[in-house]
Amino acid sequence: MPTNVASSGIFLDGDWVDPQGEMLQVQDPSTGDVFAEIANGTPAEIDAAVAAARRAADGAWGRMTAVERGRILRRISDLLLENVAMLAELESRDVGKPLSQAKADAEAIARYFEFYAGATDKIHGETIPYQDGYTVYTLREPHGVTAHIIPWNYPLQIIGRSVGAALAMGNAAVLKPAEEASLSSLAFTEIACEAGLPAGALNVVTGIGESAGAALASHAGVDHISFTGSVSVGRLIQASAAENVVPVTLELGGKSPQIVFDDADLDAAMPFLLRAGIQNAGQTCSAASRILIQRTIYDEVVDRLASAYDNLRIGPAPTDPDVGPLISAQQKMLVERLVKEGEGRGNQVVTKSPLNADVPANGFYVRPTLFGNVGGLDPLAQDEIFGPVQIAMPFDTEDEAVSIANGTDFGLVAGVWTRDGARQMRLAKSIRSGQIFVNNYGAGGGVELPFGGIGKSGHGREKGFEALYGFSVLKTIAAYHG
Ligand code: ADP
């Protein structure tokens, strides 16, 4: 499979082209070693990518029937599945992601393409009863050129939910992967090409956010922007979209709670409480970084969590540890600073997982940290940390739990653990969040399940059928025939 993924990052109009700009070094987070290079895309290359996408949207790709489009997406899905091992190895090395998580991500992108392949011919408009003498109906049409600016934490999965859904609706795509982790985007591109995706339907420009990303987000030829990343960059993207008056989908992370009541099945809950915090070393938009625990069981739950933290295996991604390194030296420094500041404000450190002596010295490892008794207004309870850090917060009543859960600027995901059915229903209504999970957390990824936030977690919905509506424009036709 991919041969040149380590040396080129510009894919325009169906071809890999020689990069015009400088090359950027790619580090292996597990060791700190440089192991590949990618191109730092230029505004001219972004221009060319948007132009190629426009030709495809107006040409062969845009005119293709839904059935044919679906068949191509299905071939992409099949080829992705055949290449799960290769993709997992690449993603694991590039992101520092434990191998089994990378494998799950590679399987997930195949599943996204399978889902969206099956959906292409099942999206339709409506007929609307209207005045005498009229026939009125709606059509769902593609936007045209869609921009996809994605982060480094789950590149494969985010390509699946973003590029996959956009292509399914007949849009052309320009993908700008994160500079820290672009390699799986390039491998995916080779696979899509081999599966017969027509030239221009997908174009890829790697490079730095402030240059390549900004050039794409502000490009007047882009009809829709899909962005996953930080709140600060999300604001810039939305400002660019406003300038060009184009729709934008923003997925900006969160400070998601899991709420544990004293009637919960704790044996079922414990693995979720832990995993949702330390999966991908906590570098997950939907990480459950806050654990709200009813006071009557607070000590028991915190003790059990602490012993799980003490037994975590932390190590290089290829050894498939529980927790791998963070993505970069910069992210490691940031997370360690936020933990130190949290300690400095007098917050209780329940435990920090030990690092094995044989962890590579230049890898970007941090010790997973569990804080206890954190107050609702402390920055540890308010700010997204994007590292393996969780806080435990006690509560007494259901009302108090809801008020703490809703007490941040974010609203992406929440988990509720209780056997009381009426309480499950009340919390599902009163918690402000894009997704609520009852007696589970994350539902195993759920390609079919609409996903997105409220508040500073962003807006618009990805995944499931809902994503297809976002990647389409509704046209109303009113025909008068007397
Ligand atoms: P993270 O905090 O996860 O690194 P960022 O928001 O910095 O998230 O990055 C997410 C994506 O946005 C990456 O592809 C990055 O290159 C891109 N990006 C960063 N800055 C900008 C910008 N000013 N304009 C457009 N894209 C950007």
Residues whose N, C-alpha, C, O or C-beta is under 5 A from the ligand:
A	BS01	ADP	I149 I150 P151 K176 P177 A178 E179 G207 I208 G209 E210 G213 A214 A217 T228 G229 S230 V233 L236
